Amino acid sequence: MKEDIITNKERSSGLYNLALDRIKECGSSINEIIPFPKIFSKLCRSFSIKKREVWEVLFILRDFNMIRIVAGHGVVIKDDYEAT
């Protein structure tokens, strides 16, 4: 019984994919620059983290080649990750 519960449970896609999904919720169109204030507001509230920690998440997503950081403006989600 316990094994059935564990094997039938949907697997989470991970923290960084979850953060990317939250960032996608801030934008309204493809290749749009999502402003930093919107991203900070969404991620700080969603994960109960501070602005400095949001920056760390953004840099990790950039290193994974999932987003592009536009200095002084915001973030653009790479085309490869738009459909997911």
PDB file of N, CA, C and O in Angstrom:
ATOM      1  N   MET A   1       0.814  -1.192   0.000  1.00  0.00           N
ATOM      2  CA  MET A   1       0.000   0.000   0.000  1.00  0.00           C
ATOM      3  C   MET A   1       0.861   1.259   0.000  1.00  0.00           C
ATOM      4  O   MET A   1       0.638   2.176  -0.791  1.00  0.00           O
ATOM      5  N   LYS A   2       1.843   1.293   0.894  1.00  0.00           N
ATOM      6  CA  LYS A   2       2.708   2.465   0.982  1.00  0.00           C
ATOM      7  C   LYS A   2       3.503   2.650  -0.311  1.00  0.00           C
ATOM      8  O   LYS A   2       3.717   3.781  -0.747  1.00  0.00           O
ATOM      9  N   GLU A   3       3.938   1.557  -0.924  1.00  0.00           N
ATOM     10  CA  GLU A   3       4.675   1.632  -2.176  1.00  0.00           C
ATOM     11  C   GLU A   3       3.816   2.209  -3.291  1.00  0.00           C
ATOM     12  O   GLU A   3       4.309   2.971  -4.123  1.00  0.00           O
ATOM     13  N   ASP A   4       2.532   1.852  -3.315  1.00  0.00           N
ATOM     14  CA  ASP A   4       1.620   2.379  -4.329  1.00  0.00           C
ATOM     15  C   ASP A   4       1.498   3.884  -4.212  1.00  0.00           C
ATOM     16  O   ASP A   4       1.474   4.590  -5.220  1.00  0.00           O
ATOM     17  N   ILE A   5       1.423   4.372  -3.003  1.00  0.00           N
ATOM     18  CA  ILE A   5       1.295   5.815  -2.786  1.00  0.00           C
ATOM     19  C   ILE A   5       2.539   6.533  -3.285  1.00  0.00           C
ATOM     20  O   ILE A   5       2.440   7.571  -3.939  1.00  0.00           O
ATOM     21  N   ILE A   6       3.697   5.991  -2.983  1.00  0.00           N
ATOM     22  CA  ILE A   6       4.951   6.634  -3.386  1.00  0.00           C
ATOM     23  C   ILE A   6       5.121   6.589  -4.903  1.00  0.00           C
ATOM     24  O   ILE A   6       5.522   7.586  -5.502  1.00  0.00           O
ATOM     25  N   THR A   7       4.823   5.447  -5.539  1.00  0.00           N
ATOM     26  CA  THR A   7       5.043   5.326  -6.977  1.00  0.00           C
ATOM     27  C   THR A   7       3.991   6.069  -7.796  1.00  0.00           C
ATOM     28  O   THR A   7       4.281   6.506  -8.909  1.00  0.00           O
ATOM     29  N   ASN A   8       2.786   6.220  -7.273  1.00  0.00           N
ATOM     30  CA  ASN A   8       1.734   6.910  -8.014  1.00  0.00           C
ATOM     31  C   ASN A   8       1.770   8.429  -7.843  1.00  0.00           C
ATOM     32  O   ASN A   8       1.098   9.159  -8.572  1.00  0.00           O
ATOM     33  N   LYS A   9       2.547   8.891  -6.891  1.00  0.00           N
ATOM     34  CA  LYS A   9       2.628  10.323  -6.622  1.00  0.00           C
ATOM     35  C   LYS A   9       3.371  11.015  -7.766  1.00  0.00           C
ATOM     36  O   LYS A   9       4.414  10.540  -8.214  1.00  0.00           O
ATOM     37  N   GLU A  10       2.828  12.133  -8.232  1.00  0.00           N
ATOM     38  CA  GLU A  10       3.497  12.883  -9.288  1.00  0.00           C
ATOM     39  C   GLU A  10       4.788  13.485  -8.751  1.00  0.00           C
ATOM     40  O   GLU A  10       4.850  13.951  -7.613  1.00  0.00           O
ATOM     41  N   ARG A  11       5.782  13.465  -9.566  1.00  0.00           N
ATOM     42  CA  ARG A  11       7.072  14.017  -9.149  1.00  0.00           C
ATOM     43  C   ARG A  11       7.120  15.500  -9.458  1.00  0.00           C
ATOM     44  O   ARG A  11       6.661  15.957 -10.505  1.00  0.00           O
ATOM     45  N   SER A  12       7.683  16.230  -8.527  1.00  0.00           N
ATOM     46  CA  SER A  12       7.825  17.669  -8.702  1.00  0.00           C
ATOM     47  C   SER A  12       8.948  17.938  -9.696  1.00  0.00           C
ATOM     48  O   SER A  12       9.879  17.141  -9.818  1.00  0.00           O
ATOM     49  N   SER A  13       8.865  19.035 -10.390  1.00  0.00           N
ATOM     50  CA  SER A  13       9.849  19.331 -11.421  1.00  0.00           C
ATOM     51  C   SER A  13      11.069  20.046 -10.871  1.00  0.00           C
ATOM     52  O   SER A  13      11.979  20.360 -11.638  1.00  0.00           O
ATOM     53  N   GLY A  14      11.123  20.310  -9.602  1.00  0.00           N
ATOM     54  CA  GLY A  14      12.288  20.927  -8.999  1.00  0.00           C
ATOM     55  C   GLY A  14      12.096  22.411  -8.735  1.00  0.00           C
ATOM     56  O   GLY A  14      11.228  23.064  -9.313  1.00  0.00           O
ATOM     57  N   LEU A  15      12.922  22.913  -7.857  1.00  0.00           N
ATOM     58  CA  LEU A  15      12.817  24.298  -7.425  1.00  0.00           C
ATOM     59  C   LEU A  15      13.056  25.284  -8.564  1.00  0.00           C
ATOM     60  O   LEU A  15      12.327  26.267  -8.694  1.00  0.00           O
ATOM     61  N   TYR A  16      14.063  25.032  -9.384  1.00  0.00           N
ATOM     62  CA  TYR A  16      14.399  25.992 -10.431  1.00  0.00           C
ATOM     63  C   TYR A  16      13.343  26.014 -11.536  1.00  0.00           C
ATOM     64  O   TYR A  16      13.050  27.074 -12.089  1.00  0.00           O
ATOM     65  N   ASN A  17      12.776  24.865 -11.859  1.00  0.00           N
ATOM     66  CA  ASN A  17      11.689  24.843 -12.834  1.00  0.00           C
ATOM     67  C   ASN A  17      10.443  25.520 -12.269  1.00  0.00           C
ATOM     68  O   ASN A  17       9.701  26.177 -12.999  1.00  0.00           O
ATOM     69  N   LEU A  18      10.221  25.358 -10.989  1.00  0.00           N
ATOM     70  CA  LEU A  18       9.107  26.023 -10.330  1.00  0.00           C
ATOM     71  C   LEU A  18       9.309  27.541 -10.336  1.00  0.00           C
ATOM     72  O   LEU A  18       8.368  28.297 -10.581  1.00  0.00           O
ATOM     73  N   ALA A  19      10.530  27.978 -10.065  1.00  0.00           N
ATOM     74  CA  ALA A  19      10.842  29.411 -10.119  1.00  0.00           C
ATOM     75  C   ALA A  19      10.659  29.947 -11.537  1.00  0.00           C
ATOM     76  O   ALA A  19      10.149  31.050 -11.725  1.00  0.00           O
ATOM     77  N   LEU A  20      11.077  29.163 -12.534  1.00  0.00           N
ATOM     78  CA  LEU A  20      10.899  29.583 -13.925  1.00  0.00           C
ATOM     79  C   LEU A  20       9.418  29.701 -14.268  1.00  0.00           C
ATOM     80  O   LEU A  20       9.020  30.629 -14.972  1.00  0.00           O
ATOM     81  N   ASP A  21       8.607  28.781 -13.783  1.00  0.00           N
ATOM     82  CA  ASP A  21       7.156  28.867 -14.006  1.00  0.00           C
ATOM     83  C   ASP A  21       6.583  30.136 -13.391  1.00  0.00           C
ATOM     84  O   ASP A  21       5.731  30.790 -13.994  1.00  0.00           O
ATOM     85  N   ARG A  22       7.047  30.488 -12.196  1.00  0.00           N
ATOM     86  CA  ARG A  22       6.562  31.712 -11.542  1.00  0.00           C
ATOM     87  C   ARG A  22       6.977  32.952 -12.329  1.00  0.00           C
ATOM     88  O   ARG A  22       6.216  33.914 -12.427  1.00  0.00           O
ATOM     89  N   ILE A  23       8.182  32.926 -12.885  1.00  0.00           N
ATOM     90  CA  ILE A  23       8.643  34.062 -13.703  1.00  0.00           C
ATOM     91  C   ILE A  23       7.787  34.173 -14.959  1.00  0.00           C
ATOM     92  O   ILE A  23       7.428  35.274 -15.376  1.00  0.00           O
ATOM     93  N   LYS A  24       7.459  33.027 -15.562  1.00  0.00           N
ATOM     94  CA  LYS A  24       6.606  33.031 -16.758  1.00  0.00           C
ATOM     95  C   LYS A  24       5.246  33.656 -16.469  1.00  0.00           C
ATOM     96  O   LYS A  24       4.670  34.323 -17.329  1.00  0.00           O
ATOM     97  N   GLU A  25       4.734  33.442 -15.264  1.00  0.00           N
ATOM     98  CA  GLU A  25       3.443  34.013 -14.888  1.00  0.00           C
ATOM     99  C   GLU A  25       3.469  35.542 -14.867  1.00  0.00           C
ATOM    100  O   GLU A  25       2.422  36.178 -14.987  1.00  0.00           O
ATOM    101  N   CYS A  26       4.639  36.128 -14.720  1.00  0.00           N
ATOM    102  CA  CYS A  26       4.773  37.595 -14.677  1.00  0.00           C
ATOM    103  C   CYS A  26       4.699  38.216 -16.069  1.00  0.00           C
ATOM    104  O   CYS A  26       4.332  39.383 -16.199  1.00  0.00           O
ATOM    105  N   GLY A  27       5.038  37.465 -17.102  1.00  0.00           N
ATOM    106  CA  GLY A  27       5.060  37.988 -18.469  1.00  0.00           C
ATOM    107  C   GLY A  27       3.771  37.719 -19.201  1.00  0.00           C
ATOM    108  O   GLY A  27       2.972  36.872 -18.802  1.00  0.00           O
ATOM    109  N   SER A  28       3.579  38.460 -20.288  1.00  0.00           N
ATOM    110  CA  SER A  28       2.336  38.286 -21.043  1.00  0.00           C
ATOM    111  C   SER A  28       2.572  37.873 -22.495  1.00  0.00           C
ATOM    112  O   SER A  28       1.638  37.439 -23.169  1.00  0.00           O
ATOM    113  N   SER A  29       3.802  38.002 -22.982  1.00  0.00           N
ATOM    114  CA  SER A  29       4.055  37.604 -24.370  1.00  0.00           C
ATOM    115  C   SER A  29       5.463  37.032 -24.509  1.00  0.00           C
ATOM    116  O   SER A  29       6.311  37.202 -23.633  1.00  0.00           O
ATOM    117  N   ILE A  30       5.688  36.355 -25.623  1.00  0.00           N
ATOM    118  CA  ILE A  30       6.978  35.726 -25.892  1.00  0.00           C
ATOM    119  C   ILE A  30       8.030  36.800 -26.148  1.00  0.00           C
ATOM    120  O   ILE A  30       7.741  37.832 -26.754  1.00  0.00           O
ATOM    121  N   ASN A  31       9.243  36.549 -25.685  1.00  0.00           N
ATOM    122  CA  ASN A  31      10.395  37.444 -25.837  1.00  0.00           C
ATOM    123  C   ASN A  31      10.173  38.817 -25.207  1.00  0.00           C
ATOM    124  O   ASN A  31      10.804  39.796 -25.604  1.00  0.00           O
ATOM    125  N   GLU A  32       9.282  38.884 -24.233  1.00  0.00           N
ATOM    126  CA  GLU A  32       9.040  40.127 -23.505  1.00  0.00           C
ATOM    127  C   GLU A  32      10.053  40.236 -22.368  1.00  0.00           C
ATOM    128  O   GLU A  32      10.397  39.241 -21.730  1.00  0.00           O
ATOM    129  N   ILE A  33      10.525  41.457 -22.124  1.00  0.00           N
ATOM    130  CA  ILE A  33      11.367  41.686 -20.960  1.00  0.00           C
ATOM    131  C   ILE A  33      10.452  41.804 -19.748  1.00  0.00           C
ATOM    132  O   ILE A  33       9.607  42.696 -19.678  1.00  0.00           O
ATOM    133  N   ILE A  34      10.628  40.912 -18.814  1.00  0.00           N
ATOM    134  CA  ILE A  34       9.834  40.930 -17.589  1.00  0.00           C
ATOM    135  C   ILE A  34      10.603  41.775 -16.576  1.00  0.00           C
ATOM    136  O   ILE A  34      11.722  41.419 -16.208  1.00  0.00           O
ATOM    137  N   PRO A  35      10.028  42.881 -16.123  1.00  0.00           N
ATOM    138  CA  PRO A  35      10.749  43.799 -15.236  1.00  0.00           C
ATOM    139  C   PRO A  35      11.130  43.155 -13.899  1.00  0.00           C
ATOM    140  O   PRO A  35      10.408  42.314 -13.363  1.00  0.00           O
ATOM    141  N   PHE A  36      12.289  43.579 -13.380  1.00  0.00           N
ATOM    142  CA  PHE A  36      12.768  43.054 -12.106  1.00  0.00           C
ATOM    143  C   PHE A  36      11.765  43.224 -10.965  1.00  0.00           C
ATOM    144  O   PHE A  36      11.582  42.283 -10.193  1.00  0.00           O
ATOM    145  N   PRO A  37      11.101  44.389 -10.820  1.00  0.00           N
ATOM    146  CA  PRO A  37      10.160  44.514  -9.694  1.00  0.00           C
ATOM    147  C   PRO A  37       9.053  43.452  -9.699  1.00  0.00           C
ATOM    148  O   PRO A  37       8.668  42.958  -8.639  1.00  0.00           O
ATOM    149  N   LYS A  38       8.542  43.099 -10.881  1.00  0.00           N
ATOM    150  CA  LYS A  38       7.521  42.046 -10.965  1.00  0.00           C
ATOM    151  C   LYS A  38       8.091  40.703 -10.533  1.00  0.00           C
ATOM    152  O   LYS A  38       7.442  39.943  -9.814  1.00  0.00           O
ATOM    153  N   ILE A  39       9.314  40.418 -10.981  1.00  0.00           N
ATOM    154  CA  ILE A  39       9.963  39.144 -10.652  1.00  0.00           C
ATOM    155  C   ILE A  39      10.231  39.062  -9.156  1.00  0.00           C
ATOM    156  O   ILE A  39       9.951  38.044  -8.525  1.00  0.00           O
ATOM    157  N   PHE A  40      10.778  40.143  -8.587  1.00  0.00           N
ATOM    158  CA  PHE A  40      11.064  40.142  -7.154  1.00  0.00           C
ATOM    159  C   PHE A  40       9.791  39.949  -6.346  1.00  0.00           C
ATOM    160  O   PHE A  40       9.766  39.173  -5.391  1.00  0.00           O
ATOM    161  N   SER A  41       8.747  40.647  -6.726  1.00  0.00           N
ATOM    162  CA  SER A  41       7.477  40.545  -6.009  1.00  0.00           C
ATOM    163  C   SER A  41       6.949  39.113  -6.050  1.00  0.00           C
ATOM    164  O   SER A  41       6.560  38.557  -5.023  1.00  0.00           O
ATOM    165  N   LYS A  42       6.938  38.528  -7.234  1.00  0.00           N
ATOM    166  CA  LYS A  42       6.387  37.177  -7.410  1.00  0.00           C
ATOM    167  C   LYS A  42       7.213  36.118  -6.676  1.00  0.00           C
ATOM    168  O   LYS A  42       6.661  35.292  -5.949  1.00  0.00           O
ATOM    169  N   LEU A  43       8.534  36.143  -6.866  1.00  0.00           N
ATOM    170  CA  LEU A  43       9.373  35.103  -6.271  1.00  0.00           C
ATOM    171  C   LEU A  43       9.514  35.268  -4.762  1.00  0.00           C
ATOM    172  O   LEU A  43       9.541  34.276  -4.034  1.00  0.00           O
ATOM    173  N   CYS A  44       9.604  36.502  -4.286  1.00  0.00           N
ATOM    174  CA  CYS A  44       9.709  36.718  -2.837  1.00  0.00           C
ATOM    175  C   CYS A  44       8.454  36.215  -2.135  1.00  0.00           C
ATOM    176  O   CYS A  44       8.542  35.597  -1.074  1.00  0.00           O
ATOM    177  N   ARG A  45       7.291  36.474  -2.717  1.00  0.00           N
ATOM    178  CA  ARG A  45       6.036  36.012  -2.110  1.00  0.00           C
ATOM    179  C   ARG A  45       5.855  34.510  -2.262  1.00  0.00           C
ATOM    180  O   ARG A  45       5.392  33.845  -1.335  1.00  0.00           O
ATOM    181  N   SER A  46       6.213  33.972  -3.417  1.00  0.00           N
ATOM    182  CA  SER A  46       6.001  32.541  -3.671  1.00  0.00           C
ATOM    183  C   SER A  46       6.878  31.645  -2.803  1.00  0.00           C
ATOM    184  O   SER A  46       6.425  30.608  -2.319  1.00  0.00           O
ATOM    185  N   PHE A  47       8.123  32.043  -2.607  1.00  0.00           N
ATOM    186  CA  PHE A  47       9.077  31.183  -1.913  1.00  0.00           C
ATOM    187  C   PHE A  47       9.502  31.719  -0.549  1.00  0.00           C
ATOM    188  O   PHE A  47      10.328  31.104   0.126  1.00  0.00           O
ATOM    189  N   SER A  48       8.950  32.852  -0.137  1.00  0.00           N
ATOM    190  CA  SER A  48       9.322  33.486   1.144  1.00  0.00           C
ATOM    191  C   SER A  48      10.832  33.676   1.253  1.00  0.00           C
ATOM    192  O   SER A  48      11.454  33.301   2.246  1.00  0.00           O
ATOM    193  N   ILE A  49      11.400  34.265   0.210  1.00  0.00           N
ATOM    194  CA  ILE A  49      12.831  34.543   0.190  1.00  0.00           C
ATOM    195  C   ILE A  49      13.058  36.032   0.003  1.00  0.00           C
ATOM    196  O   ILE A  49      12.150  36.772  -0.373  1.00  0.00           O
ATOM    197  N   LYS A  50      14.275  36.455   0.270  1.00  0.00           N
ATOM    198  CA  LYS A  50      14.632  37.868   0.161  1.00  0.00           C
ATOM    199  C   LYS A  50      15.140  38.180  -1.245  1.00  0.00           C
ATOM    200  O   LYS A  50      15.446  37.285  -2.033  1.00  0.00           O
ATOM    201  N   LYS A  51      15.219  39.472  -1.529  1.00  0.00           N
ATOM    202  CA  LYS A  51      15.635  39.938  -2.849  1.00  0.00           C
ATOM    203  C   LYS A  51      17.014  39.391  -3.230  1.00  0.00           C
ATOM    204  O   LYS A  51      17.238  39.014  -4.380  1.00  0.00           O
ATOM    205  N   ARG A  52      17.920  39.351  -2.280  1.00  0.00           N
ATOM    206  CA  ARG A  52      19.265  38.843  -2.545  1.00  0.00           C
ATOM    207  C   ARG A  52      19.214  37.377  -2.995  1.00  0.00           C
ATOM    208  O   ARG A  52      19.969  36.966  -3.876  1.00  0.00           O
ATOM    209  N   GLU A  53      18.326  36.603  -2.388  1.00  0.00           N
ATOM    210  CA  GLU A  53      18.186  35.193  -2.754  1.00  0.00           C
ATOM    211  C   GLU A  53      17.529  35.035  -4.123  1.00  0.00           C
ATOM    212  O   GLU A  53      17.825  34.088  -4.851  1.00  0.00           O
ATOM    213  N   VAL A  54      16.638  35.964  -4.474  1.00  0.00           N
ATOM    214  CA  VAL A  54      16.044  35.950  -5.818  1.00  0.00           C
ATOM    215  C   VAL A  54      17.143  36.168  -6.851  1.00  0.00           C
ATOM    216  O   VAL A  54      17.159  35.514  -7.894  1.00  0.00           O
ATOM    217  N   TRP A  55      18.066  37.091  -6.560  1.00  0.00           N
ATOM    218  CA  TRP A  55      19.188  37.305  -7.478  1.00  0.00           C
ATOM    219  C   TRP A  55      19.984  36.016  -7.670  1.00  0.00           C
ATOM    220  O   TRP A  55      20.383  35.695  -8.790  1.00  0.00           O
ATOM    221  N   GLU A  56      20.215  35.286  -6.600  1.00  0.00           N
ATOM    222  CA  GLU A  56      20.951  34.024  -6.707  1.00  0.00           C
ATOM    223  C   GLU A  56      20.216  33.037  -7.606  1.00  0.00           C
ATOM    224  O   GLU A  56      20.835  32.360  -8.427  1.00  0.00           O
ATOM    225  N   VAL A  57      18.894  32.954  -7.450  1.00  0.00           N
ATOM    226  CA  VAL A  57      18.089  32.064  -8.295  1.00  0.00           C
ATOM    227  C   VAL A  57      18.173  32.507  -9.753  1.00  0.00           C
ATOM    228  O   VAL A  57      18.318  31.674 -10.648  1.00  0.00           O
ATOM    229  N   LEU A  58      18.082  33.817  -9.996  1.00  0.00           N
ATOM    230  CA  LEU A  58      18.161  34.332 -11.369  1.00  0.00           C
ATOM    231  C   LEU A  58      19.507  34.007 -12.009  1.00  0.00           C
ATOM    232  O   LEU A  58      19.564  33.623 -13.177  1.00  0.00           O
ATOM    233  N   PHE A  59      20.591  34.160 -11.248  1.00  0.00           N
ATOM    234  CA  PHE A  59      21.906  33.850 -11.804  1.00  0.00           C
ATOM    235  C   PHE A  59      22.063  32.360 -12.081  1.00  0.00           C
ATOM    236  O   PHE A  59      22.715  31.979 -13.053  1.00  0.00           O
ATOM    237  N   ILE A  60      21.480  31.520 -11.248  1.00  0.00           N
ATOM    238  CA  ILE A  60      21.534  30.070 -11.493  1.00  0.00           C
ATOM    239  C   ILE A  60      20.728  29.723 -12.745  1.00  0.00           C
ATOM    240  O   ILE A  60      21.174  28.918 -13.563  1.00  0.00           O
ATOM    241  N   LEU A  61      19.542  30.325 -12.903  1.00  0.00           N
ATOM    242  CA  LEU A  61      18.743  30.083 -14.113  1.00  0.00           C
ATOM    243  C   LEU A  61      19.481  30.569 -15.356  1.00  0.00           C
ATOM    244  O   LEU A  61      19.400  29.949 -16.417  1.00  0.00           O
ATOM    245  N   ARG A  62      20.194  31.674 -15.221  1.00  0.00           N
ATOM    246  CA  ARG A  62      21.005  32.171 -16.341  1.00  0.00           C
ATOM    247  C   ARG A  62      22.120  31.183 -16.659  1.00  0.00           C
ATOM    248  O   ARG A  62      22.379  30.891 -17.826  1.00  0.00           O
ATOM    249  N   ASP A  63      22.782  30.666 -15.620  1.00  0.00           N
ATOM    250  CA  ASP A  63      23.861  29.699 -15.828  1.00  0.00           C
ATOM    251  C   ASP A  63      23.351  28.411 -16.465  1.00  0.00           C
ATOM    252  O   ASP A  63      24.080  27.763 -17.217  1.00  0.00           O
ATOM    253  N   PHE A  64      22.097  28.029 -16.171  1.00  0.00           N
ATOM    254  CA  PHE A  64      21.478  26.863 -16.794  1.00  0.00           C
ATOM    255  C   PHE A  64      20.976  27.172 -18.202  1.00  0.00           C
ATOM    256  O   PHE A  64      20.421  26.302 -18.873  1.00  0.00           O
ATOM    257  N   ASN A  65      21.171  28.414 -18.647  1.00  0.00           N
ATOM    258  CA  ASN A  65      20.776  28.865 -19.986  1.00  0.00           C
ATOM    259  C   ASN A  65      19.254  28.838 -20.175  1.00  0.00           C
ATOM    260  O   ASN A  65      18.762  28.579 -21.273  1.00  0.00           O
ATOM    261  N   MET A  66      18.516  29.109 -19.093  1.00  0.00           N
ATOM    262  CA  MET A  66      17.063  29.127 -19.151  1.00  0.00           C
ATOM    263  C   MET A  66      16.525  30.541 -19.367  1.00  0.00           C
ATOM    264  O   MET A  66      15.458  30.722 -19.953  1.00  0.00           O
ATOM    265  N   ILE A  67      17.263  31.534 -18.893  1.00  0.00           N
ATOM    266  CA  ILE A  67      16.839  32.926 -19.029  1.00  0.00           C
ATOM    267  C   ILE A  67      18.018  33.778 -19.476  1.00  0.00           C
ATOM    268  O   ILE A  67      19.174  33.356 -19.429  1.00  0.00           O
ATOM    269  N   ARG A  68      17.687  34.992 -19.912  1.00  0.00           N
ATOM    270  CA  ARG A  68      18.709  35.996 -20.227  1.00  0.00           C
ATOM    271  C   ARG A  68      18.400  37.209 -19.363  1.00  0.00           C
ATOM    272  O   ARG A  68      17.274  37.707 -19.359  1.00  0.00           O
ATOM    273  N   ILE A  69      19.400  37.682 -18.632  1.00  0.00           N
ATOM    274  CA  ILE A  69      19.228  38.852 -17.784  1.00  0.00           C
ATOM    275  C   ILE A  69      19.597  40.085 -18.589  1.00  0.00           C
ATOM    276  O   ILE A  69      20.700  40.172 -19.129  1.00  0.00           O
ATOM    277  N   VAL A  70      18.667  41.047 -18.670  1.00  0.00           N
ATOM    278  CA  VAL A  70      18.891  42.303 -19.376  1.00  0.00           C
ATOM    279  C   VAL A  70      19.209  43.348 -18.307  1.00  0.00           C
ATOM    280  O   VAL A  70      18.334  43.762 -17.547  1.00  0.00           O
ATOM    281  N   ALA A  71      20.464  43.763 -18.261  1.00  0.00           N
ATOM    282  CA  ALA A  71      20.928  44.671 -17.210  1.00  0.00           C
ATOM    283  C   ALA A  71      20.069  45.930 -17.126  1.00  0.00           C
ATOM    284  O   ALA A  71      19.821  46.605 -18.125  1.00  0.00           O
ATOM    285  N   GLY A  72      19.629  46.221 -15.918  1.00  0.00           N
ATOM    286  CA  GLY A  72      18.851  47.432 -15.676  1.00  0.00           C
ATOM    287  C   GLY A  72      17.389  47.354 -16.084  1.00  0.00           C
ATOM    288  O   GLY A  72      16.642  48.311 -15.877  1.00  0.00           O
ATOM    289  N   HIS A  73      16.965  46.231 -16.662  1.00  0.00           N
ATOM    290  CA  HIS A  73      15.585  46.128 -17.144  1.00  0.00           C
ATOM    291  C   HIS A  73      14.838  44.939 -16.563  1.00  0.00           C
ATOM    292  O   HIS A  73      13.817  45.108 -15.895  1.00  0.00           O
ATOM    293  N   GLY A  74      15.344  43.738 -16.814  1.00  0.00           N
ATOM    294  CA  GLY A  74      14.623  42.564 -16.346  1.00  0.00           C
ATOM    295  C   GLY A  74      15.179  41.278 -16.932  1.00  0.00           C
ATOM    296  O   GLY A  74      16.383  41.140 -17.150  1.00  0.00           O
ATOM    297  N   VAL A  75      14.276  40.345 -17.180  1.00  0.00           N
ATOM    298  CA  VAL A  75      14.645  39.001 -17.614  1.00  0.00           C
ATOM    299  C   VAL A  75      13.833  38.620 -18.843  1.00  0.00           C
ATOM    300  O   VAL A  75      12.652  38.952 -18.948  1.00  0.00           O
ATOM    301  N   VAL A  76      14.473  37.924 -19.764  1.00  0.00           N
ATOM    302  CA  VAL A  76      13.801  37.335 -20.922  1.00  0.00           C
ATOM    303  C   VAL A  76      13.972  35.829 -20.812  1.00  0.00           C
ATOM    304  O   VAL A  76      15.081  35.334 -20.616  1.00  0.00           O
ATOM    305  N   ILE A  77      12.858  35.099 -20.941  1.00  0.00           N
ATOM    306  CA  ILE A  77      12.925  33.639 -20.914  1.00  0.00           C
ATOM    307  C   ILE A  77      13.368  33.161 -22.290  1.00  0.00           C
ATOM    308  O   ILE A  77      12.830  33.594 -23.309  1.00  0.00           O
ATOM    309  N   LYS A  78      14.339  32.279 -22.312  1.00  0.00           N
ATOM    310  CA  LYS A  78      14.866  31.772 -23.578  1.00  0.00           C
ATOM    311  C   LYS A  78      13.784  30.998 -24.333  1.00  0.00           C
ATOM    312  O   LYS A  78      12.902  30.403 -23.713  1.00  0.00           O
ATOM    313  N   ASP A  79      13.847  31.002 -25.659  1.00  0.00           N
ATOM    314  CA  ASP A  79      12.841  30.360 -26.507  1.00  0.00           C
ATOM    315  C   ASP A  79      12.671  28.874 -26.214  1.00  0.00           C
ATOM    316  O   ASP A  79      11.564  28.345 -26.317  1.00  0.00           O
ATOM    317  N   ASP A  80      13.758  28.196 -25.850  1.00  0.00           N
ATOM    318  CA  ASP A  80      13.709  26.760 -25.566  1.00  0.00           C
ATOM    319  C   ASP A  80      12.765  26.451 -24.417  1.00  0.00           C
ATOM    320  O   ASP A  80      12.211  25.354 -24.352  1.00  0.00           O
ATOM    321  N   TYR A  81      12.575  27.396 -23.514  1.00  0.00           N
ATOM    322  CA  TYR A  81      11.790  27.148 -22.312  1.00  0.00           C
ATOM    323  C   TYR A  81      10.418  27.796 -22.351  1.00  0.00           C
ATOM    324  O   TYR A  81       9.694  27.746 -21.356  1.00  0.00           O
ATOM    325  N   GLU A  82      10.036  28.403 -23.467  1.00  0.00           N
ATOM    326  CA  GLU A  82       8.724  29.046 -23.578  1.00  0.00           C
ATOM    327  C   GLU A  82       7.599  28.034 -23.576  1.00  0.00           C
ATOM    328  O   GLU A  82       6.565  28.260 -22.946  1.00  0.00           O
ATOM    329  N   ALA A  83       7.781  26.923 -24.271  1.00  0.00           N
ATOM    330  CA  ALA A  83       6.696  25.962 -24.467  1.00  0.00           C
ATOM    331  C   ALA A  83       6.402  25.132 -23.227  1.00  0.00           C
ATOM    332  O   ALA A  83       5.295  24.612 -23.089  1.00  0.00           O
ATOM    333  N   THR A  84       7.368  24.996 -22.320  1.00  0.00           N
ATOM    334  CA  THR A  84       7.153  24.139 -21.159  1.00  0.00           C
ATOM    335  C   THR A  84       6.414  24.810 -20.051  1.00  0.00           C
ATOM    336  O   THR A  84       6.167  24.196 -19.013  1.00  0.00           O
TER     337      THR A  84
END
